Amino acid sequence: MRSFASLRRSADFARLRQRGRRVASPFLTVFRTDSAPRDRAAVAGITVGKPVGKAVVRNRVRRRVAAILQEALAGRRLRVLVVARPAAAEASFAQLRSELERALI
């Protein structure tokens, strides 16, 4: 079972982009805020746009980021939005993990 809930509404994505603390790296841009009082667990959204690559590549990046978030958000209450950059398509799992963990500190 996932250790985080998914962002669903576009308004939630927009709110995180506007109000969240932004951490940029070569492969990812991460927006994070503290959780809302109604959140029982971490809430995360993952955005992988077409510049990253074709559908197969975008889905691979999305699955990798979700697996990393599964570990990184266990027991934490945050709201996180991860936006993959085009270079993420060529990044290894270890590179994505180190950048995401650094952004969540």
Secondary structure, DSSP 8 states (H G I E B T S, - for coil): --SEEE---HHHHHHHHHHSEEEE-SSEEEEEEE--TT-SSEEEEEEE-GGG-SHHHHHHHHHHHHHHHHHHTTT--EEEEEEE-GGGGG--HHHHHHHHHHHT-
